Amino acid sequence: MFSFLKASAPAPRIDEARTDAEYKKLRWQVFAGVFIGYAAYYLIRKNFSLAIPYLIDEYGFTKTDLGSVGVALSLAYGFSKFIMGNVSDRSNPRYFMTLGLIGSAIVSLVFGLVPGVLSSIPIMIILAALNGWFQGMGYPPGAKTMTNWFSVSERGSWWSWWNVSHNLGGGLIGPLAILGLSIFGVWQSLFYLPALIAILLAFVMLYLLRDTPESQGLPPVDEWKKEKVIEKVESANTLTARDIFYKYIINNKFLWAIAIANVFVYFIRYGIIDWAPTYLKEVKHFSVDKQSWAYFMYEYAGIFGMLASGYLSDKVFKGHRAPPMLLFLVGVLIAIIVYWKNPAGNPLVDEISLVAIGFLIYGPVMMIGLQAADLVPRVATGTATGLTGLFGYFLGSASAGWVIGKLVDLYGWNGGFYALIIACFLGFIFIAVTLFHKPNQG
């Protein structure tokens, strides 16, 4: 590993009289850095989806051709989230997360500015995979930062606010595309305008982020909050990647349970949203405008679902993440059945059902990453959250579109909905395995 990426060593403790003020100031500063940085990652993750109509019109590519580019990004992202997550556990997130964002932005610049790139499917697949790899360097070090600066008793609320960043960043892609067209007059600007903004925000993140509290001469967050520390662990400076995996990951049955649960949670998340426009058009007879608004409301309802689930896990369930996830999944099941069985002619019920699914499914989407962090010592946060991400994207997200599409072709829409209902039950079962586990602190 490059020396500048290595985790910072603890600094001498500052004067105790200054500790509270310094801790409070740096927590807000670090949170702002990780929030802005992760939102910037999302500015340049899904740009290619907006380019698809232009690529079809200009180069005559098929949907299958262009779909393979998206699959390359998802698969590379899933693997990177796990592999680079393990590397991030031994790195300084300030530099590691910035490096990934700048790398992803450079790939986006190549997409938009280098002649011939957008006319070649093989080149686009390679670049999309490279972008996915750099994108995988965002979440694990962000999660590591959150666990280092926020204790278990408060982490649910802070973590849910941090996760709002990806909805915010993803939601800005459309307006930035419109702005780029108005300024530059070419659709390729939907790649390079967000990339330039992301590079600027990368330096803002670099300025704001810090490594651990200990690297700033502060005590560990549990000690500062006067909370019980269940387990003391080695420093990231003394552990190897193999040490982290074998000590804290391979035999952690609760972590593997929620990783498997994440497959079904992501299957539901993307199975609903990927097929919502087609289902609403074919079965519910929605216009294009209504489909677009329903899609928008699904995504943005998730913000409130994440915040609600984080608050419940902290304030009602005292740091236990499984109970709110199980409650939300029961709600998802009910909303899916209403969405499915509501006859055409009741568009308001369809819209409310879709908003309810978005609100409820994003609770488990956010909470599984949080619970993964709770299930391991802080030094293994990146690897643990990377593992759940690998399962979610590689098996859940990548399979949802194809599996549901195939079932709909074979058995009609009933087949697709049966798959979603089964996923609800399986996700519930695997999350329930962790119901009585007390999360580690340390």
N, C-alpha and C positions, 0 to 999 in steps of 0.2 A: 504494500500500500504506500502511496506517496506520503511523505512525512507531513505535508500540510493538511492531509485528510484525517490524520490520526486523532483519536480522542484526546482532549486536553487533560493534563494532569491537575490534581487538586492544588489550589493556591492557598497560601497561608490565610487563616481565618481573619476577617476584618473585625474591628472593634464591635463588641456585642451591642453597644448603644446604637450603632448604625444599622444593625442587621435588619430590623423590621422595615425601616424606610427603604433600604436598598432592595430587599426581597420584593416588596410591593411594587416598586418602580420597575424592576427588571422583569417581573412576571407579566405585567401589562406590555412591556416592550417586546418580550419574547413571543407572547401570544400574538401581538400585531404582526410580527415577522412571519410566524408560521401560518397565520391566516392569509396574509397577502401573498405569500409565496405559493401556498397550495391553490389559491384561487387562480394565480397566474399559470400554474400547470394546466388547469382546465381550459384556459384560453386557447391552448394549442394542442389539445388532445383530440377533439372531434371535428376539426376544421374540414377534414376530408369528406365527411358526410355531406356538408353543404356544397362541396365541389362536384358531387356525383352527377347532378342534372346537367351541368356544363360539360363535363367529360363525355357524357352520353351524346349530347348534341354535337359537340365539336369533333370528337374522335370516333364516335360510333361504338364505344365499348358496350358490352352487355352488362346486365346487373350482376351476373355470375362473376365476370371478370373483376368488376369493381368490389364485389363482396369479398373476394379473396384478399384484397388489400386490407379491408377491415379486420378480417380474421387474423392476418399476420400481426396487426397491432395488438389485438386482444391476447393472442398466445404469447407474444414477446413480453407484453406487460405483466401477464400472470407469472411467467418464469422469473422475470426481473424482480418483481415485487418480493419473491422469496429469496432469490440468490443475493440481490443487492441489499435486501433487508438484513440478511446475515452480516454482510460487509458493514452496513450502517451501524450495527451494534458496537463496532469497534472504531467508529469514525466520529468526527466532529460534525454534527448535523448542520452547523452554520455553513461549512464549505461543501459538504456532501450534497445537501439539498440544492444549493446554488449551482453546483456543477451540473446536476441533472437537468435543472430548468434551462440553463444556458445551452446545454447540448440539445435538448428538445427544440428550443427556439431556432438553433442553427439548422436543424433538419427541416423545420417549417420554412425557413428562408430559402433553402435549396428547392423545396417543392415549388415555391412561388416564383423564384427568380432565375433558376438555371434552365436554359432552353433544352427542350427534348425530354425533360423528366416526366411531364404529365402526358406524354404520348406513348410511354412505355410501361406496360403492366409489370414486368419483372423489376424494373428500377423502382417503381412505386411500392411494390411489395417489400423490397429491401429497405427502402427509406421508412416505410410504415413500421417495420419490425424494429428498426433502429430507434424510431421515435418512441415505440412502446417500451423499449429497454430503458431509455432515459426517463420516461414517465414513471417507471417502476422505482426510480430513485427519490420520489417525492413523498409518498405516504409513510414508509417505515421510519425515516429520520424525523418526520413530523410527529408521528406517534411516540417515538422515543423522547422527543422534546416535551411533549405533553405529560408523559409519565414522570419525567425528571423534575418538572416545575409545579405539578399539581398532584395532590395526594389522593388516595383512593376515595376518601369521604366526599370530595368535591369534584372528582374527575368527570363524573357523568355529565354534569351541567357544562363544564368548560369544554369537554370533548364534543358535545353536541353542537355548541356554538362554533367550534373549529370546523366541524363537518359542513356547516352552512357554506363555507368557503367554496366547496366544489359546486354546489348549486348556483352560487353567485357567479363564479367564473364561467361555468357551462352556459348559464343563461345569457351571458354577455356576448357569446359568439355570434348570435344572429344580428344584434345591433351593430357590432363591429364590422360584420360583412357588408351591411348596408352603408356604413360610414366609409369603408374602403372603396366601395363602388362609386360613391359620390365624389370622393377625393381623387382617386386614381383612374377611375373609369374602366377598370379591367377586373374581371372576377378573380384573377390570380392574387389580388390584394387580400383576399380572405385568408391567405397563408401568411403573407409577410407583414401586414399591419399588426395582427395579434402577436406575431413573433417579436417585432420591435418593442411593443409594449411589455411583453414578457421579459425581455432582456433588461429593460429599465427597472421593472419590478424585482428582478433577480438581485440587482444591486441594492434596492431598498431592503430586501430580505437579508442580504449579507450584512448590511449596517445594523439591523435590528436584532438578529438572532445571536444567541450565546449558547455555549455547550451546557454543561451541568451547573447547578448552583455551586457545587464544590469548586468548580474551575474559576468561580468569581469570588472565592473566599467566603462562601456562605455554607451553612449546614445543609444536610439533605432535607428535602421538603417535609418528610415525616417528622424529623426532629424539630424543625421550625414550627410545624403545626401541632406539636406535642401529641402525636398519634403513635400508637403502638407499632413498632417495627417487628414483623413476624420473623423475618429472615435477613441475615446479613450475607452479602455475596461479594465476590471478587470484583475488582475494577475492570472496566473495559480495556484498560492498558495491559492487563496481565492474562486475559483470556484469548484463546484462539477461536476461530470459527468452529472448529471441531469440538472444542470444550463447550461452547454455548449450545450447540446442537445436541450433544450427547448428555449434558447435564440437565438441560432445562426443556428440551423439545421432544426427543424421541420417545421417552417413557411417560409423557404427560397425556394421559388418556382423556382428560377433560378438554385439553387443547385440540386433540384430534377429533373429539366429538363435535366441537363447534366449527371446526374446519369443514367437516362433512355437512353439518347443518347449513353452512354458508353456500354449499352447492345448491341446495333447494331454495334458499332465500334469494339467491341471484337468478335462479331459474324462474322464480315467480316475478321478480322485478323486471327482468328483460323479456320474459315471455309475455307479460301484459303490455309493456310499452312498445315492444317491437311490432306487435300485431294489432295494437289498438286502432291505428288509422284504417287498416284493411277490414277489421271486424266491424268497426263503426260504419264504414261505407257499405259493405256488403249486406250486413244483417240489420243494422239500425238505421241505414239510409241517411247518415249524416252528410252534410255538405263539406267541402274542403275547409271552409272557414270554421265550422263547428268541430271538425276533427282536430284542427290546429289548436283551438282554444282548449279542447279537452286534454290534448297532449301537454300543453303548457301548464294547466291546472294540476295535472298528475304530478309533474316534476316539482312544482313549487309548493304543493301541499306537503311534500316530503320534508321541507324545512321545518315546518311546525311539528311534524311527527317526530323528527329527530330531537328537537328541543324538549318536547313533552316526555319522550322516553328517557332522556338524560336526567331531567328533573325528577321523574318518578323513581329512577334507580337510586339517586342520591338521597332524596328527601323522604320518600315513602318506604323504599326497600333497603335503605341504609347500606348502599354500596353493592347490593346483589343485583346482577344484570339479567339473570334468567327470568325472573317473574314478569317484568314488563315486556320482555320479548315474547313470552308465551301468551300473554294477554293480547298483544298486538297481532300475533299470528292467528289467534281465534277470530279477531276482528277482520283480518284479511280474508279468511275463509268465508265468513258470512258475506262480506262485500263482493267477493268473486261470484258467489252463488247468485246474489241479487243482480249483479252485472250480466250474468249469463242468462238467467231465467226471466228477466224483465222483458216483456214483449215489445216489439217495435211500436213506436207511437208514443213512448214515454221518455223523451230525450232527457228531461230533467233528472229522472231516476238514474239513467245511464251516467250522466255527468256527475251526480252526487256519488254514485258507486265508484267511479274511476278516481275521483278526488279522495274518497275514503281509502281506497287501495293504496294510492300514493302516500297519503298521510301515514298509514299503518305499516307499510312494508319498509319504509325508510327507517323506522325505529330499529328493527332487527339488523338492517343493512349497516347502520352506524354502530349499534351496540355489540355486534359480534367482534369488530375490531377492538372495541374498548374492553370487552371481556377477555379477549386474547391477551391484551396488555396486563389485565389483572391476574391472569393465571400463571404468569411467569415473573421472575424478578426483573427490575427495570433494565438490567444489562442485556436481557434477551428480548426486549420489546420488538425490535425491528424484525427479528427472525420469526417471532410468533405471529405478528400481524401480517408479515409476508406470507406465511404458510396459509392463513385463512384467505388471503387475497389470491394466492395461487389456485386454491380449490374453487373459490368463487368465480374467478374469471376463466380459468382453463376448463373447468367442468360445467359450471353453472351458466355463465354468460355465453360462452362459445356454443353450448349445446341447445340453449333455449329456442333460438330462432329456427334452427333446423328441425329439432324434435317436434315442436308444435306445428310447424309448417307441414311436416310429413304426416303427422296425425290428422291434421285438418284435411289434407289431400285424401287420406285413406278412409276416415270416419266422419268427416264433417267437423264443424266447430265443437260439437259435443266431445270429440276425442281430445281436442286441445284443452278444453276446460277440465276434463277428467284428470289430465296430466297435472294441471295446476293444483287441483284439489289434493291429489296424492302428494305433491310436493309440500303442501301445507302440513299434512299429517307427518311426513318424514322429517321436515324441519323441526316441527314441534317435539318429536320424539328425541332427536339428537340434542336439542337445546335442553330438554328436560333432564338429560343425564347430568348436567352441571348444576341442577337446581339447588342442591344443598352444599355446594362447594364454597368455602370461604376464600376469597381472592388473596393472593400473596401480596405483601408489601415488602419492599426492600430493593 
